[in-house]
Amino acid sequence: MYKTHVLDNGLTIIGEEIPYLKSIALGVWINAGSRIENEKVSGISHFIEHMLFKGTKNRTSKQIANEIDNLGGQINAFTSKECTCYYVKLLDSHIDIGIDILSDMILNPLFDKTDIDKERLVILEELKMYEDSPEDLAYDLLTENIYAGDGLGMNIIGTTKSLYDINQEEILKYFKNYYIPNNSVISISGNFNFEEMVKKIEEKFKVWKRKKVEIEFKKAEFKNCFITKNKDIEQINLAISLEAIPVENSEEVYALAIVNTVFGGSISSRLFQKIREEESLVYSIYSSQSLYRKCGELGIFASMSNENLEEVYNLVLEEIKNLRENYLTDKEIKETKEQLKGSYILGLESTSSRMMSIGKAMLLNKKVKTTDDILNCIDNVDKKTIESVIDKIFNLDKLGVCIVGRDVEEIKL
C-alpha cells in the first residue's frame, strides 16, 4: 500500500514499504522536460540533468560518484519529454547518504561556467551517438515532423545550435523556474518506515523554497508527414506513427495496451509473426505507445534490406486495415490480459521499477493506482472499449512515416 505526505513547502512524498527487502530506491522527480522548452534552449532540461552531476557547493563530481560507488549503490538520472528524474538505489542501511547526496545536488548545484562549456562538448558527443543510431534517428525525425512547431516534437538532447546557445544565465533561469518543491515528487520503494523517511527527507529538503509555477500542456496537433533521410548504412529503418490517446484517458489506456500487445508489442504479435516469422523480411519489427498529457502516438518500427521496404510497408498497412476491419478475437483479448498482468507483476520485482512506477504516476497524474487496481483495470477492459480504441487510433488518415537508409531520397510508397 502506498503512503503519501506533502511537506509545508509543497514537496510531495510517496512511498511503498517492502520490509522483506534489503534495498531502497529513491527518486526525485521534477515536472519539467523537453516539452516545455523553446527552440532557443532546446535540450536545456537534459543539460541541467548533466550539470547536477558536475559538482555542488559541498562535493566535486568525483565525490558524488565515489560516495555511491563505494557503497555498491547506483546513482543516475534521465530526462524525458515531460519530466526529469534523479535517483539512487542503495542498501537500506545506506539510504541516509543517498538522500544527502540527492538533496545536495538539487539544492546546491554549482553551474560553473567552465563546467558548462566542458559538459556541452559531452552532450554534443551524445547527440552524435544518437544520430549514428538509425532507429533513434528515424524516431526523432518522425517525432519532429508529426509534432512540428510544438515542444513535444523537439529532441530531448537539443540541437547543435541550441546547445551552443545554452549558457549559465539560461540554465539558472530555467532551474529557478522549475526546480521547486511544489513542482516535484519524491518516490521511495523498499525497506523503510514511511514516517521516519518523511522526517529524513524533510530535514534535508525543508530549506527548498516554494514558488509559483505555471506549466500548461496543450494538445499537440498531429501532422501527417512522409520524410526520408539518406544515411550510408546496410539496412533501411522504417518508422510509422499513428495518432493515439492521451495518458489521462485511463480506461482507453488499458485497452490500447491490449491492442498494442496483440498488434506489435510482443514476439507473439501479429506484426512479428507475419512479417518476421512467416515472410522472413525483417529481423526487428515492433510497435510501442508513447502517451503524454493531452496527446499520444503509437509507433511502428522495422529494419530491413532495401529491396524489402515496399513489401514490409504494405504488409504493415494490411495489418492496420485488418485490425480496423476485424478487431481482436475473444481468445486474443483473454490471453493478452494474462500476458499484460504477468509482465506487470514481473516488472515490479525490483525496488527501482516500483519507485519509477509510483513516482511517474504521482508526478504526471497526481494519483497512483495500487497493484490490485491496475490488475483489475486490465481485467475490466471490455470488447466495446477495445474496438472504440482501434477505430480511433488505427486510422490511416492520420499517419506519419520516416525512412532512414541508403539511397532513400527518391522513395515514394
N, C-alpha and C positions, 0 to 999 in steps of 0.2 A: 504494500500500500504506500502511496506517495504522501509525503507531508510537505506543506509549503509554509513559508513565512516571508513577510515583507518588512524590511528594515525601515526605520524612520526616514532614511534618505531615498526610499523608493526602490531599493535593490531587492529583487525577488529571489528567494532561495527555494529550490525544490530538491527533495532528496528521497532516495529509496534505500531503506536499511536492509542489508542482506547479511545477517550475523554469522552465517556459516562460512563466509569467505575470509580471506586474509588480506585483501587488497581494497583500495578505494580509488575511484576515478572521479576527478573533479574538473569541471569546465566553467570558464567564464565566457558567456555569450553576449555579444554586442549586436544590437539591432541596427546594423549598418553593413551593407555590402555594395557590390559594384552597381546595383540597380539604381542607387540614389546619386550616383556620380554624374558629372557632365563631361563632355568630350575633352575639355582642357585638362582636367585632373583625372581622366580615366585611368583606373588602376591604383588610386590612392588608398583605398581600403586595404588592398593586398600589400602595398608599400608599407603602410603602418604596421601591418602584421609582421613583416620582416623586421622593422625598426625596433619593435618591442623586445626583440631578442638581442639587440646590439648593445645593451647595457642600460643600467639605471644609475640613480644617484648613489646607490649602495653596492652595486655589483657590476663587474665587467661582463661582457658576453661570455667569456670563458668560464667565469664563476657560475653563471646561470646554468651552463651545460654541465660543468663538473659536479655541482651540488646534487643534481638529479642523477647523473650517471653513476656517481659514487655510491648511490643507494640502490642501484639496479632498477631505477624507475624510468619513466618516459615523460618527456615534455615535448609538446608540439602545438601546432595551430593550423587553421585553414581559413580561407576566405571563400565565400560563395556569392551568388547573386544577391542574397538578401540578408546575410549575417556573417559575422566573424567569430571564431571560437578559439580560445586558448585553453589548453587542458594538460593535466598531469595524471599519471597513474603510478601509484606507489603502494608499498606495504602499508597497512593501516597504521602501524607504529610510526611511520614517517610523514604522515599527511600534513602535520603542522609546518614542515619545511616547504611542502608543495604550496600550501596556502600563502606562506610568507613570500615565496618567490613570485607567484602569480600576482599577488597584491602589489608587490614592489614593481613589477613590470607594468601593471595597469596605472598605478598612481605616481610612479617616479621615473618615467622614461626620459632619456637624455635628449634624443632627437638632435644629436650633434651634427653640424653641417658636414664635417669631414666624413662621418659615418654614413650620412645620407648619400653623398657622392659615391662612396665605395659600394654601398648596397644597390644603388642604381645600376651599376655595372653587373652585379649578380643577377638582378631581376631581368635585365636585358638578355643575359645568357639563358635565363629560364624561358623567356619569350621565344628565343631562337629554338630552344629544345622542343617546345610545343609546335612551332612552325615546321619542325623536321618530322613531326608525327602526323602522317597524312590523315589518320582518323580524327585526331583532335583538330587539325586544321579544317577538315570538312565540316565538322560540327560548329566550330567557331564562325566560319564564313556563313554557314546556313543561319545560325542564330542572329548574326549581324544583319542579315538581309530580311529575315521574316519579322524582326523587330526593329527595322531601320528607323532611326530618329528617336528611339526610346532607350533609356538606360539599360533595359534588360538585354538589349542587343549588343552592348559593349563587352569587350573581352575583360574578364576579371583581372588579368595581368596588366591590361592597358595597351597602349601603342608605343612605338619608339618615340614619337613626338611627345605624347603626353608624359611619358616617363622622364623626359628631359625638362618638361615644364613644371613638374612637381618639385617644389623646393621646401625649405624649412618653414617658411611662412604659411604655405598652403597646408602642410602637414599639421602644424599647430592649430590652425583654424578648424580643420576638419576634426581633429582629435578633440578639441574643446567642445565642439558642437554635438558630437555623437557618443563619445566615451564618457557617459554619465550614468549614475546608478539607476535612475528611473527609465533608462533605455537599455537595461541589461538584465541578465538572468544568470544565476549560479546554480548549476545542477551537480548533484553528488550521488554516486551509487557505490555500495559496498558495505564494509563492516564498520559502522559508526553509530553513535547515538545522535539523533537529529537535533535535539535541544542543545547538546554540548557543541555540536558542529556549528549551529547558528551563532553561539557565543563566540567561537573562534573566528568565524567569518566576520561577525560584527566588529570584533576588536581590531581587525586589520582593515576593514573597508568603511568604518564609520566616518572617517575623515573625507570620504568621497562625497563631493557636494552635488546635490541635485540641481538641475537647471531645466528650464522649459525647452522642450524639443518638439519639432514639427516634422513628421515624416508622413507623407500622404502617397499611397500607392494607387495609381490609376491603371485601368486595364490597358495593357499594351496591345495596340492593334496588330493583328497577324496579317502579314502581307505575302501574297503569292510571289514566288521567285523561281528562277532557273538559272543557276550560275555554275561556271566551270573555272577551274584553276589548274594551269599546266604545272606539273611537277615531275621531274625525271625519276620516277620510281617504277618498280616492277608490276605493281597492281593498280587497278582503278579502285578508288574509295568512293562509295556512294552513300550519301546521307539524305534522308527524306524526312520531312516534318509535316505533321497534321495538327491543326489547332485542337487543343484539348480543353480541359476544365480547370478552374482554379482550385487551390488546395482547400478552400473554405467549403466546397461542396461535399460535405462529409460522406453522405450516402453514395453519391456518384463516384467518389474517390475509391471506395472499396469495390464497386462494380468495375471500374476501369482496371484495377489491379487484377481482377479475374480475367477480364478481356485481354489485357496485355500479356498475361502469362500464357494464355492459350494461343494468342496470335504470334508472339515472337520472343516472349520473356523467359524461355527455358529451352533446354535441349529437346524436350518433347513437343515443342510448339510447332504450329503449322509452318511457319517460315523455315525453321531449321530442318524439319523433317522433309519438307517438299524440295527446297532449293539446295540444301546441302546433301542430305542423306539420299533422296531419290534421284535428283538430277546431277549431283556432284559438280555444281557450278561454282561453289564458293567454299572457302574454309571457315570464314566468320560471317555470321548474319544473326542479328538480334534486334529487338525493339525495346525501348525503355521510355518511361514517362518522366517529364520534368514539370512539376506542378508548383506554381507560385501563387502569391496573393493576387487575386483578380484575374489571373490568366494561367495558361499552361500549354504544353505541347507534347505530342507523342512522337518520338524519333525512331526511325528505322535505319539501321546501319549495316553495310555489307562491303566486303572487299573481294575482288575477283580479277581475272585476266581481262585485258581489254576486249577480247573477242566475245566475252560472255556478258558484257554490260547490258546490252539491249535485252537479251533474254531474261536476265535476272530482274531488270527493272519491270519488264512486262509481267513476269511471274508475281512480283510483289503487288503490282496493281491488281492482278487477278485475285490474289488472296484478300486484298482490301474489298474488292467488289463482292467476292464470295461471302465474306463476313457480313457485309452490309445486307446482302440478299437473304442469307440463310441463318444468320446469327450463330449461337452456340447450342450444342445439344445438351440435354439434361445431364448426360454422363460427363461431358466436359466440365460443366459447371460444378457438379458434385466432386469430381476428382480434383479440380483446381482449388476449390475451397480447402480441401485437406492439404494440398501442396502448400498453399499460402500459410495456413496455420502452422504447419511443420517448419517451414522456413522462418517464420516469425519467431517461434519459440527457440529454435536453434540459434537464431541471430541474437538472442538475449542471454546467451550463456557466458558473456563477459561483462565486467563492470563498465568497460569503456563503451560498449554498444548500448547498454542501458542508460548510461549517463547522456550519451548523444541523443538517444530517442526522447527522453523526457525533457532535456534542455531545449532542443529544437522545437518541440511541440509547445512548450510553455512560452518561448520567445515569440513564435510566429502565430500561435493560435490562442494564447492566453489560457489554455487549459490542456490537461493531459488525461488521456484515457488509460484506464488500468489494462493489464494484460487480458483479463476476462472481458472487459468492454470491447477490446479490439477483436478478440476471437468471436464474440457474439455479433459484432458488426459484419465480420466476414460471413458467418453462418446465415445472417439475416438478409443478405443481398438476394433480391428476388429476380426472376427472369425478366420481368417487365422493366426494371431499372437497368439491367444489363443491356436490353435491346434499345432502350432510350439512349444510353451512353454510346452504343455503337452507331445509332442514327446521327447522333450529334457530332461524333469525332471522325468516323471513317467516311469522310466527305471529300471527294477529290476536287471539289470546288475551292477548298482551302488547302493548298499544297505548296510546300517549299522543297526544292531539290538542289543539291550541291554535288558536283562531281570533281574529284581531285585525282590527277594522274597524268600520264604521259600522252601528249597529243589529243587533248580533250576539248580544245577551244572550239572546234567546229562541230562538236557532237550536238545533235538535236534528237531528243527522244519523243 
